[in-house]
């Protein structure tokens, strides 16, 4: 499942969902690198 996250104010990353963290952040995998950030909400 693809997930988009934001890291900072203007950097977005889209990758394969890895896990949901207790603080509400999400980890995604792009290649061999795992990024953690705030999930992007779905547009209406």
Secondary structure by P-SEA (a helix, b strand, c coil): cbbbbbccccccccccccccccccbbbbbcccbbbbbbbbcccc
